[in-house]
Amino acid sequence: MTETVVVVVEDADILASTVAARLAVRILDAQAVHGTASVVLTGGRVAAKVLRAVRELPASAAIDWSRVDLWWGDERFLPAGDPDRNETQAREALLDKLPLDPARVHAMPASDGPDGDDASAAAERYASALTPLPRFDVLMLGVGEDGHVASLFPGHPGLQETGTAAAVHNSPKPPPTRVTLTVPTIQSAEEVWLIAAGPDKAQPIGAVLSGADLPASRAHGVRKTLFLLDRAAAAQVSRRPGVTPPG
């Protein structure tokens, strides 16, 4: 059964630094055990801050970036290089500054890629890249104001997908077409990190930790599930064991 840990820090900047430090250590630990590390990236404002913070960490120099596999939890189905793509954000914040092995950077297909504008075919292509399902040491997710994670939205058919990756049509958030990992794939990760900052995340975070059935409630790791929050996002989290208060 997964261990759930809630960590609360003062603000979004400290949160980004905290997540970055934890990520560097987790990558180093995975490489020490397995020789490689596998990380699933997320998008959003806090995610970009995390990646920029990783770049500034002294521990980043100790990581063998050529032996890190990078995946994405979801992607906006837009042309390659579009500023709204999570891949574009990640490359600008960190990836283009690292000595990565290009073959280990597993971006989700773009709408001008080999499958054209067929999001279902693009999702099948990504699912093939995930077969057999790799070991995910860390899978990071942002939490939306409605409790969504990746591109899995409350009441949306994508929540019921049982494959590895799926196309999302008519998303309640723009753009309407996306590609996402499914709930079973998310739940295969060793550790799932749910990252949230700001008062607009307080209600869904409080609801998830109170047992409400939201997409974020279904995101848990095999060994550990971490909620990494700033004080505003944790405003509705009741005090309980496992919660680290802001220092």
C-alpha positions in Angstrom: 0.0 0.0 0.0 1.3 3.4 -0.9 2.6 5.8 1.8 1.0 9.2 1.6 3.1 12.2 2.7 2.0 15.8 2.7 4.7 18.5 2.7 3.7 22.2 3.1 6.1 25.1 2.6 5.6 28.8 2.7 5.1 29.9 -0.9 5.4 28.9 -4.5 9.1 29.9 -4.9 10.1 27.8 -1.9 7.9 25.0 -3.2 9.7 25.0 -6.5 13.1 24.8 -4.7 11.9 22.0 -2.5 10.5 19.9 -5.3 13.7 20.5 -7.4 15.9 19.4 -4.5 13.8 16.3 -3.9 13.9 15.5 -7.6 17.7 15.7 -7.9 18.1 13.4 -4.9 15.5 10.9 -6.2 17.3 10.8 -9.6 20.7 10.2 -8.0 19.2 7.5 -5.8 17.6 5.8 -8.7 20.8 5.9 -10.7 22.7 4.4 -7.8 20.4 1.5 -7.7 19.4 0.9 -11.3 22.0 2.8 -13.3 19.3 4.9 -14.8 16.4 7.1 -13.7 13.0 7.7 -15.3 11.0 10.8 -14.6 7.5 11.9 -15.9 7.3 15.6 -16.3 4.2 17.8 -15.9 3.4 21.3 -17.1 2.2 24.6 -15.6 3.7 27.6 -13.8 5.0 25.7 -10.8 6.5 23.0 -13.0 8.5 25.6 -15.0 9.8 27.0 -11.7 10.8 23.5 -10.6 12.8 22.9 -13.7 14.5 26.3 -13.5 15.4 25.5 -9.9 16.9 22.1 -10.9 19.2 24.0 -13.2 20.6 26.1 -10.3 21.1 23.1 -8.0 24.8 22.1 -7.3 23.5 18.5 -7.1 22.4 18.8 -10.7 26.1 18.5 -11.7 26.3 15.1 -10.0 23.5 13.6 -12.1 24.4 11.6 -15.2 21.8 13.3 -17.4 22.7 11.0 -20.3 21.1 8.1 -18.2 17.8 9.9 -17.4 14.7 9.0 -19.3 12.1 11.8 -19.5 8.4 11.2 -20.3 5.3 13.5 -20.1 2.1 13.0 -18.2 0.1 14.8 -20.8 0.4 17.2 -23.7 -1.6 19.8 -25.6 -2.0 18.4 -29.1 -0.4 21.4 -30.9 2.4 21.8 -33.4 6.0 21.2 -32.3 7.5 24.2 -30.7 4.2 25.8 -29.8 4.7 27.8 -26.6 1.6 26.2 -25.0 3.1 22.7 -25.3 4.5 21.2 -22.1 7.5 20.0 -24.0 8.3 23.5 -25.2 8.1 24.8 -21.7 10.3 22.1 -20.3 12.9 22.6 -23.0 13.1 26.3 -22.4 13.3 26.0 -18.6 15.8 23.2 -18.4 16.1 20.4 -21.0 17.9 22.4 -23.7 20.7 23.2 -21.1 21.4 19.6 -20.2 23.6 16.9 -21.8 20.6 14.6 -22.3 20.5 11.6 -24.7 17.9 12.7 -27.3 16.8 9.0 -27.5 15.8 9.2 -23.9 13.6 12.3 -24.2 10.2 10.8 -25.0 8.0 13.8 -26.0 4.4 13.2 -26.8 3.6 13.6 -30.6 2.8 17.0 -31.9 -0.2 17.8 -34.2 2.3 18.3 -37.1 4.1 15.1 -36.4 3.9 11.7 -38.2 0.2 11.2 -37.3 -0.9 14.6 -38.5 -3.9 15.9 -36.7 -5.0 12.4 -35.6 -4.8 12.5 -31.8 -5.9 9.0 -31.4 -3.1 7.7 -33.6 -0.6 10.0 -31.7 -1.8 8.4 -28.4 -1.3 4.9 -29.9 2.2 5.9 -31.0 3.0 7.0 -27.4 1.5 3.9 -26.0 3.8 1.9 -28.2 6.8 3.8 -26.8 5.5 2.8 -23.4 5.4 -0.9 -24.2 6.6 -2.6 -22.1 5.7 -0.1 -19.4 9.0 1.3 -18.1 9.9 1.9 -14.5 8.8 5.4 -13.5 10.9 6.5 -10.5 9.0 9.8 -10.1 5.8 10.9 -11.9 5.0 14.5 -11.2 1.5 16.0 -11.6 0.0 19.4 -11.2 -3.5 19.6 -9.7 -6.1 21.7 -11.4 -8.8 23.9 -9.8 -11.3 21.2 -10.6 -9.1 18.4 -9.3 -7.9 17.2 -12.6 -4.4 15.8 -13.2 -2.6 15.3 -16.5 -5.5 15.7 -19.0 -7.9 13.5 -16.9 -10.9 15.7 -16.0 -13.8 15.1 -13.7 -16.6 13.2 -15.4 -14.7 13.0 -18.7 -14.5 9.7 -20.6 -10.7 9.8 -20.4 -10.9 8.8 -16.8 -12.2 5.4 -17.8 -9.4 4.6 -20.4 -7.6 1.4 -19.5 -4.8 1.5 -22.0 -1.4 3.2 -21.5 -2.0 6.6 -23.2 -5.2 8.1 -24.6 -6.4 10.9 -26.8 -8.6 13.5 -25.1 -11.2 15.3 -27.2 -13.5 18.1 -26.1 -11.3 19.0 -23.1 -13.0 21.4 -20.7 -9.8 23.4 -20.7 -8.3 24.7 -23.9 -7.0 23.4 -26.2 -9.7 20.8 -26.7 -7.5 18.1 -28.0 -4.8 16.5 -25.9 -2.8 13.3 -25.3 -2.6 11.9 -21.7 -1.3 9.0 -19.7 -4.2 7.0 -18.3 -5.0 6.3 -14.6 -3.5 2.8 -14.7 -0.2 4.1 -16.1 0.0 6.9 -13.5 -0.6 4.3 -10.8 2.3 2.2 -12.0 4.8 4.8 -10.9 7.0 4.1 -7.9 6.3 7.6 -6.6 3.6 10.0 -7.6 4.1 13.7 -6.7 1.1 16.0 -6.7 2.3 19.6 -6.8 0.0 22.6 -6.1 0.5 26.2 -5.2 -2.0 29.1 -4.7 -5.4 29.6 -3.1 -7.2 28.3 -6.2 -5.8 24.9 -5.4 -7.0 24.8 -1.8 -10.4 23.4 -2.4 -9.4 20.4 -4.6 -6.4 19.6 -2.5 -8.6 19.6 0.7 -11.2 17.5 -1.0 -8.7 14.9 -2.3 -7.1 14.5 1.1 -10.6 14.2 2.7 -11.5 11.3 0.4 -13.5 13.0 -2.4 -13.6 11.1 -5.7 -11.7 13.5 -8.0 -9.2 12.5 -10.7 -6.3 13.6 -8.4 -7.6 11.1 -5.8 -6.8 8.3 -8.3 -3.2 9.4 -8.7 -1.1 7.4 -6.3 2.3 5.7 -6.5 3.1 2.1 -5.8 5.4 3.0 -2.9 4.8 6.6 -2.1 2.4 9.5 -2.9 3.6 13.0 -2.1 1.5 16.1 -1.9 3.9 19.0 -2.2 2.1 22.2 -1.4 2.5 25.8 -0.6 0.7 27.3 2.4 -2.1 28.7 0.3 -2.8 25.4 -1.5 -2.9 23.6 1.9 -5.4 26.0 3.5 -8.1 23.4 3.7 -5.8 20.5 4.7 -6.7 19.3 8.2 -3.8 18.7 10.6 -3.0 15.0 10.7 0.0 12.7 10.9 2.2 12.8 7.8 1.7 16.6 7.3 4.9 18.6 7.5 3.9 22.2 8.4 5.7 25.2 7.0 8.8 26.1 8.8 
